[in-house]
Amino acid sequence: MLAACTTTATSTIALAQGQPTTVAQANFSGGTISDIRVDGTQRIEPATVRSYLVVRPGDPFNPARIDDSLKALFATGLFADVTLRRDGNVLVVNVVENPIINRIAFEGNRRIEDADLEREVQLRPRVVYTRTRVQNDVQRLLEIYRRSGRFAATVEPKVIQLDQNRVDLVFEIDEGARTGVQRINFIGNEMFSDSRLREEIQTRESRWYRFLTTDDTYDPDRLTFDRDRLRRYYLSRGYADFRVVSAVAELTPDKDGFFITFTVEEGERYKFGKVGLETELRDLNVEGLRSQLTTTEGDWYNADQVESSITNLTNAVGDLQYAFVDIQPRIVRNREERTIDVVYEIAEGPRVFVDKIDITGNVRTLDRVIRREMLLVEGDPFNTSKLRRSERRIRDLGFFERVNVTTAEGSQPDQSVIQVNVQEQSTGEIEIGAGFSTIDGPLANFGIRERNLLGRGQDLRFSATVSGRTQEFDLSFTEPYFLERDLAAGVDLFRITRDNQDESSYDEANTGIGFRLGYPLTERLRQKLNYTLQQTEIENIASDASRFIREQAGTRIVSLVGQELLYDARDSRINPTEGYFIRLNNEVAGLGGDAQFSRNRLGAGVYFPVTENTVLSFLGEIGFIVGIGEDVAISDRFFIGGDSLRGFAPAGIGPRELNSDDSLGGNRFARGSVELAFPIGLPDEFGVTGHTFSDFGTLGDVDATPVGSERLVDDDSLRLSVGAGISWRSPLGPIRVDLAFPILKEDYDKKEQFRFSFGTRF
């Protein structure tokens, strides 16, 4: 059938080009068409065939019009073969209809599901089969595999003939191996090595340990993104003339890999020359805005700092009630002195309003979950700074692998459309942790969590921790926008049992329920209110326990009301590299229940980027608890050690009864930590980071008075430890190992030098 189609098509074209002119004129010259007879039709009515002809009965026989009629019939795509002949004065049209597709099937595809392939092809069952359409669909299928990095894939269509002029169409697919990037080369780079530039781009060379990533497969879009990353890298280091001349990807003859070559021109390195401010806005004091500039005369030119200065100026001018402002840097390059003068021109920008916000790419997440993170709404004055902060807020949700916020022209010249494009990622998590200490021995924790329940942004979590001394079960649910307002409401059910025999010669069990409600006071300041009702049991007290422990035996009900104020100015809540936060916690027990006390904490942290990949952080916290008309129970006191003071065991410092070696906890504490996170020389993609740290703290002031031979120590002297560790963002989850050594300690303190933990998520 295909051969016949090819032959007929060739003859038709020849007729159209006038090659068989003599034959055509001999057969179709002279006389008048008395009738048109159609032969060979099965599903198609003869009248339908006649309607495509450009000649009618009564028309003269004309070779050119006969030729046009033949072309028109083939153009319908309904026929596999068409012949026109003359029988006296009758024009005979003989057709062979194209078959109808009965079924479309895919064979050999394992990496891509049938449903995904069906969405790409245009042919469908009960549609007319044509060779052209089949070839177009073959190319679409090949493009799918190329986008997934399989350039060696082949697709061969097979036709199975059925009765009644029907066919089954089967695409036989050989997916082939994934086409990786064998080598990435750079030409023209002198200041930075090939290895350093490879770290900067996203595309990676294929290695065995990259089995969980697709960055080592060739992607033309990613290559374009890499060109931009190289440009930004050089511009941030003073190379203002840098350009990528070309980025070429060559496929090996056997189609099993790509060689990618970037050709670059670095140019000269520049420093900042004069840095100035100019404005056309009346009553605007530009000198008062100089503190917002991050560019300094004499420093190496940095395009990122120019962008940062524009952002800071936009925010500052916006805070002065200038809703429409346009800040553009005027750059003057002095090639002889290799300096760049930058003048920030502050002008009144066009009065542009937000027309609408379009959200795309979210298959599972509801639009309103994304929209509520936007600091701009329809009708607001357009603000670039708010737009960027909105993009960061959406990214910090942790629901999306990629977030891209752009603008487009609106329905009117003074309106702008905000386009939010996201790419979703899995928000389900399974967390598994393990650790070991000289006190607890092995421990394990398990948790399952969905951070975007039903695409509504709700958080549902169940966690369990089991060790030689602790069994903790917690079920929590959080609605981040309660009553369609920025109110994060949640409820927690928990059951916690602790074996404190080694530390304090008793077991403790807490069962209860908690309610939470959080809301923003400003963009960075947030408050959380909470209420907890729990039952606390002190039981299984050892026979040789101290009197201070035995007096705590029994069951009590604690009704606790509390609040938390958090001011967060970090660049990211997930992985901060700069900024700071301050947290204040206050709790009061006594609204019912058996306990009456006031417990308070104040904590803060600050992060400094020392170099591009090195972060120095300082964390500190103080706290105290006061009994209201009664002593503070042991279950309500503070205990320091373990994660809160590395180098010391949990409850390893603070007041202690020496005869029984029981830790009693304290009513006031202070602790802090200094940590430097830095790369250890491995490629960034390995995700391995080194840490050096020093933890320090003190704990004291217990409601207890020794009697007789009891030996109570309540020394709030400073404890100090130093250590180092390694963390790895492994394919199975984060892994961290710490080794800490106490420097300042008391003889009765309990030490723990080694800590190890790991987790996984999907």
Secondary structure, DSSP 8 states (H G I E B T S, - for coil): -HHHHHHHHHHHHHHHTTTTHHHHHHHHSSSB--EEEEES-SSS-HHHHHHH-S--TTSB--HHHHHHHHHHHHHTS-EEEEEEEEETTEEEEEEEE--EEEEEEEES--SS-HHHHHHH----TTSB--HHHHHHHHHHHHHHHHHTT-TT-EEEEEEEE-STTEEEEEEEEE-----EEEEEEEES--SS-HHHHHHHSS-----GGGTT-STTB--HHHHHHHHHHHHHHHHTTT-TT-EEEEEEEEE-TTSSEEEEEEEEE-----EEEEEEEEE-STT--GGGGGGG----TTSB--HHHHHHHHHHHHHHHHHTT--SEEEEEEEEEETTTTEEEEEEEEEE----EEEEEEEES-SSS-HHHHHTT-S--TTSB--HHHHHHHHHHHHHTS-EEEEEEEEEE-SSTTEEEEEEEEEE---EEEEEEEEEETTTEEEEEEEEEEEEETTTTEEEEEEEEEESSEEEEEEEEEETTGGGSS-EEEEEEEEEEEE-HHHHS-EEEEEEEEEEEEEESSSSEEEEEEEEEEEEEEE---TT--HHHHTT-EEEEEEEEEEEEEEE--S-SSS--SEEEEEEEEEEEEEEES--EEEEEEEEEEEEEEETTEEEEEEEEEEEEEESSS---GGGSB---BTTBTEE-TT-SS-EETTTTEE--BSEEEEEEEEEEEE-SS-GGG-EEEEEEEEEEEEE--S----TT--EE-----EEEEEEEEEEEETTEEEEEEEEEEEE--TT--EE-EEEEE----
